[in-house]
Structure formats: structure tokens, C-alpha cells
């Protein structure tokens, strides 16, 4: 039959049942709106979590891994005498041999954005009788800033002051608050092997991650080597950033083979955080999908009721030359119209909810609610919503196409 005729009949059904059409469309609106809102919430939380991690953690870390002592002779049974009983961890030197060559090799790899050396030192921060423990990183501050964007986190001072102050230190705001330290004050630090230094505070940073702000600091690499009584060639870690952080696990084995040292990706180093991200994704995704299914059942029921009420009309249409395909097409079009109306309104609803929540200040390390507009989420929400809507309308429409007009006229 004529396409326009089918469309006119579908629109007539929708307009004569405005209440049911509105209810079905609102169901889709709520379903798609909440779906986009909750997925955007997950994306926002995950992005905020990643940004917090990458303020101090590289995509990949190259270091010397401690090993378990092993017997010199392998074997078992009464004829074997174990050389080592109850093996302990062998604390190998943390020094990376020839770090300059390793960095050059890493930088020559595709997708590597940056690679820099570091000396990690466990220390105690002291001011008068107050003392807290933490970790300091001996770095080339320019390279470290290129990797972690330290300058954007500075509350006081300038990272370049570390270049002109050999005995300078940049500390986290948590350390400054706990020890009552201000910019240009002096702070005493003692390494885990008992070497002490008095350093000048040239900067204070805040990453919005309290676990970092309460323990972390940056010093010149030469000072960190002195705190460990090591030479100027001593390096404990090489940090590497790549173009796509999510691909870091795929590079671990490759970089380990290239350097001969352990290569740990950021996801492996933050397993608990990754588990939380996955939990959020599954939980919010399941809830959102369930809401969409409820909306789909609403459309299914309304189309099904319409078909039952219009059974005589369907029989007349088929008796006057309409095929089953035409009848099915009519009700599919009704579903599409309700789906389009619901989808457009759902996109608007999601935008309003996101804008409202985006301006809610929750305080703490988070600040404003971590939610943002994601074009891909909107597209995915619209596509999934329309697919579920069409699926909900297809079943009753197919049943309508199978109606036998003779059986209806007999009744």
C-alpha cells in the first residue's frame, strides 16, 4: 500500500490516543534520560579517578624487582639436601644500570610520549618535635612537570625555583598543614637509612588526593641520591607515559623485555581502584538498562492494547487490500514516533540533570560533582533507546500482521 496512507493511519492512532502516546513517550524519556545521566556519572567518576592517579603515577614504571632466594640445586626427595630452607626475599640493588640508554631506548618506541628517571626515598619530615613519614621523589623537575603537570597543582611557589635551589623541596599541602610549614621555611628530612638534610620549602602543591598531599614531595635528584648515600648515577625508577593510558598493560611485557627490568603498568599498580571502576560501571549500567527495559514494556503494553482495540479496523484494512506487511508497518511507525519523541525529550532531560549535578559542590578531594557531557554517551543512549523501543513495538506489530480478517468477521 501507499507509504503516505500507512503513515496517516499511524499518526491518526497516535493522535486519537494522546494520553497513551504521551505516557509511552515519557517512559522512553525517563529511561533514556536516566541511562545517559548514570553512564555520564560513571564516566565522570572514572575520569576523575584517572586524573587523580596520573598526578603522581606514570602509565608504566620500570624498576628492579626483588626476588625470592632459591636453592642452588633444584630437586626433591630424600636424596636431595636443600641448600636454602625457608627462603627470604633477596633485596637486590634498586639501581637501574645505564639509565640514559634505557631512557633513549624507551623514547624511541612508538606511542611513548615521555620517559624520565626518578629516585624514590622513604623519609621522615620533621619540624620541631612534629614528625610524619612519607616519600620524596628525586626528579628533574622540568621532566616531571611534563609528565605529571605539577605546575597546575601549585598553591604557592614556582616549580622552577627547585632548579635554582639545590637544597629545595616542594611539599604536599597536607605535609605543610600538619607541620605548620610555609613557603620559604626550612624542613628537616631523614631517610630510611638515617641520613638527614635540612631543605628549603620552595613550593607547596595540592593534587586533591589526600593520600598524595599528606606524604609526597619533590626534591632535586642529587639530594635524593645523597639521602641514600649513592652516586650520581643511581636511579631507582624510570617513568614512562604513552599516548593511550588504557593500552599500558599491552606494553608491560614489551618494555620489560626491552630493558631487562620489571615494567609495571598503572592498572596493575592500582588494582583496587580498577576494581571499583569496574564495579561502578556494572552497577550503574545494570540499573540504567533495567530502567530502559521498564520503558520498553510500557510501549509494548500500549501498542498491544491498541492492536486489541483496533482488531476490527485491522480486519477491515486487510479485507480492503492491506497486506500483513502494511499492518505491521503502521504499528512500527507508531513505535518509531513514540521512540523519537521520547529520545529527544530524554536527551533534554539528561542534559538538565547533568547541568544541575555538575554545579553541586561536594567538597573534600572531589570538589564539584565529577560528571560531564560525553558526546559518545549521548549517541549510545539514543541508539540503545531506539533499538529497545523498536524491539518492544515489533512483537505486537508482528502479531497484528498475522490477524485473519475472516476470523474477526465471524466474531
N, C-alpha and C positions, 0 to 999 in steps of 0.2 A: 504493500500500500504506500501511499504518498507519505514522505517524511514529515511534511508540514502537518498533515492530518494527525499522525501519531503524536506529534509534539503538542498540537492544540488539545487533544484529548487528555494528555498527561497534565498539562497546565490547568485544564478545567477541573480535573480531580483534585489537584493541589489547592486551587482557589476555593472550591466548594467545601473543602475540609481544612480551613485555615488554622484552626486550633491544633489539629493533629500534626499538620505540617510544621507549625511553629514549635510544638513540643519535640518532634523528632529532630528538627534543626538545632534546637537548644541543647539536646542531648549530645549531638555531634560537637557543638560549640564548647560545651564543658569538657568533653572528652579530649578534644584536640588542644584546647587551651591549657588544661592541666598537664597533658602529656608534654607539651613544649616547655611549660613552666618548670616542671620537675626535672626534665632532662637538662634544661639550661642550668638548673640549680646544681645538678651533678657535675656538669662541665665546669661551672664556676668554682665549685669546691675543689675539683681536681686540678684546675689551672692554678688556683691559689696555693694549693699544696705543693705543686711542682715549682712554682716561683719561689716559695719559701725554702724548698730544698736546694734549688740551684743558686741561692745566695751564698752558699758555703760548700756545696757538694758538686764536684765535676761530673760530667757524663760518664767518664771512665777514670779509674785510678790505677796507676802502675806502681807496685811496691813489692818488697821482698817478703814472702810469706814464711812464717815459722813452720817448722816441720817436726814430726814425731820421730824420736830416735828409733832406729831399727837394729835388730841383731845383725852382726856381720855375716853370720852363717844362717841361711834360711832352712827351715825343715821342722819336722815334728816327730815325736815318738821317743821311746826310751833310749835310743842310740844317739840322740841329739842333746847337747847341753846348751841351753840358751845363754848367750853372751850378755844380753841385757834383759833384766827382769823388771816388770812394771815400768815400761818406757815413759819418759817425760818429754815435754816439749823442748825442742832444741832451739834456743834463742840465737838464731843466726844474726849476723850483722845486718842492720836495716839499710846499709848504704847500697845505693844503686851504682854499679860500675859504669863509668864513661857515660854520664847522663847527657852530655852535649850531643853525642852521637845518637843516643836513644831518642832525644827530642827531635833531632833532624830527621831521623827515620820515620818518626810518627807524623811529623808535619808534611812529609812527602806523600802520605797516604791520602787517597781520595776521601772527601767528606770530613776531613779533620780541619776544624776551624782554628783551634788554638791548642797549644801544649806548653806547659810551664812547670818548672821544678818547685819543690817545696821541702822544707824541713819541719816536721811536726815535733813539738816538745810538750810533754806534760809538765805543768808548772803550778806553783802556788803564787797567788797575788797577795801582797801584803801592804797594809797601810796602818802604821802604828801597831796596835795589838790585833787588829782585824785581819783575817786571812780567809781566802776562798781558793778552791782548786779549779783548774781549768786547763785549756790547751792553747798554745800560741803557735802560729804558723810563720815560719821564716820564709819570706817571699820577696820576689821582685815586684814591688807594689804596682808598677805600671802594667805588668803582665797579669797580675792577679786581678786588677781592676778591669782589664779587658775581658777576663773570664767571668768574674762574679759581679761586675758593676758596683764595686764598693762605694764609689763616689756618690751614687744616688742614695745611699743609706746613711751618709754622714750627717750627724746632728751638729757637730762642732769640729772646727779644724779643717785641714785640707790634706788629702792623701799624699800630695806632692811634698808636704813637709817631712814625710818619712825619708825622702831622698836626700834632703839637706840636713837631717838629724840622725846621725849613725846610731845613737842610743835612744831613738824614738820608739814609741809604741802607740798603736791605735787600738782602743779597747771597746768592748760592747757596752751599751748603756746600762745593762744590768750590773756589770762589774763596777762601773762608775758610781751608780746609786748605792750599792752595798758597801763600798769602801769610801764613799763621800769624796770622790775624786773629780776634779775639774780640769778643763783644758789647761795645759802648761804646768800642771802639778807633776810631782815625781812619784813613781810607784816602784816598790821593790818586788822582784820576781825571783823565785828559787826553782830550779829544775828538779826533776825526779832523782838526779844523781848528786844533788846538793850544791850545785853551782848557782851563785846569786848574782844579780845585776840590779842596778838602780837605773830605771828608764824614765824618760820624759814623755808624758802623755801629749801627743801632737794631734790626736783626733779621737772622737767618740762616734760610734755608729749605732744604728738601730735597724735591725732586719725585720722586726715584727715577729720574730721567732724567739721566744724567751729562752729556750734551751741553748741557742747560739749567743744571744745577747748577754747571758749570765756567765758564760765561760770562755768565749772566743776573743782572740786578739791577733793583731798582725805586727810583726817586727821585721827588721832587715835580716836577710838570710845569714849574714856574717855573725850577727848576735846570737841567732839560734844555734849556729854551729859551735860557738863559744860556750853556750849553756850546756852543750853535750860533750864538751872537750874534744871536738872533732876538727878535722882540717877543712880548708876552704872548698874541697872537692866533695864533701859529704852531702848527700841528698837522700832523703827517705822516700819521697813520693814524686811521681810525675803525674800531673793532672792533664786530662785531655777532654776537650769539647768537640762534638761533631755537629753536623748540620741538623740532624734529626735525633733528638734525645731518645725517642722511642725505639730507635734501631741500635742503641748501645749494647744490648745483650748479644747481638749478632757479631759485634766487633771484639768481644772479650777474648775468645779463643784466638782470633787472628792477631790481636795485639800482644797476647801472651806469647805466642809463637815468635812474633817479630822481635820482642825484647828479651825473652827468656825469663821474665818475671810474671808474677801474678797480675792479671788485669781484671779488676772488679768493676762491673757496671753499676750505675746509680740505683737501678731497680733491685739488684741483689743486695746492695748495701742498705736498702730501706724496705725490706720485705714486709714489715708490719704496716708501713704506710701504703704500700701497694695493695695489701690485703684489704685495708679499709676502703681504698678507692674502688676495688672490685665489688666489695660488699655494698657500697653506696649505689654503684651502677646497677647491680642486680635488683636491689630492693626498690629503688625509685623506678626503675624500668618496669618491674613487675606490676607495681601499683598503677603506674600510668597506663600500661597496656590493659589492665583489668578495667579501668575506667572507660577506655575506648570500647572494650567489648560490651560493657553495660549500655553504652550509647548505641552500639550496633544492634543489640537486642531490641532497643526501643524502636529503631527503624524497621526491623524485621516484623515486630508486632503490628506496627501501624500499617505497613504495606500488606501484611497478611489479612488484617481486618478489612482494609479497603477492598481487597480481592473478594473476600467473602460477601461483603455488602454489595459489590458490583457484579456478582456472579451472573445475574440476568443480563446485564449490559454486555458482559464478556461474551455470553452466548449469542446475543444479537449481533455483536461485531463479527464473530466468526461465521454466523449464518449469512451475513451480508458480504462476505468475501475477505475478511481479515484473516490472515494466517496466524498460526501459533507464534511464529516469529514476530509478527506485528504486535500481538498482545504482550508478549514478553518485552518487546522494545518500549512499549508505552510505560510499563511499570518500572523498567530500568531507568527510563528518563526521569520519572518521578523521584527515584532514589538519587540520581545524579544531581538534580536540582536541590534536594534537601541537603545532600552532601556538600555541594558548593556553598550554599548559604551558611551551613554550619561551619565549614572550613574557614571561610572568610571571617566570620564572627569569632571563631576560635583563635585565629591569628591575632585579631584585635584584642581579645581577652588576655591572651598570653603576653602581649606587649604591655598592656596596662599593669598586669600583675608584676612583671619583671621590673618595670619602671618604679613601681611603688616599693618593692623589696630592695631594689638597688640603692635607694636613698635611706634605708634603715641602718642606723649605726648600732652595731652590736658590741663594740669595744674590744678590749683585750688585744690579742695578736692579730685578730681578723680585721678589725676596723669596720668598714661598711660591708654589708652582706655580699659575699662573693658570688654574684650572679651577673651574667652578661648576655647580650644579644649574640646569638650564633646563627648565621645565615643557613648553615647546613642543618641545624636542628629544626629550623622553621620549615625548610624544604622536606626534611624527613617526616616531620609531623603531618604536613599537608598530604604527602603521598600515602603514608600509612593510614591516615584517617579516611582518605578516599577509597583505598583498597578495602578496608574493613567495611565501610559503608556500602560499597558495591557488592561485596560478598553477602552482606545482610539482606540486600534487596534482591539479589539474584535468585535465591532459593524460592521465595514466594512467587516471583515473576515467572520462574520456570514452571511452577505448579499451575499458574494461571494459563500458561500456554498449552497445557495438557487438558484443559477443560473441554468436555464433549458437549456441544450445544444441544444435541438430541436428548441427552440425559437430563439436562437442565429444563428443557421444554416439557419433558414428561412429568416433571415435578410441578 
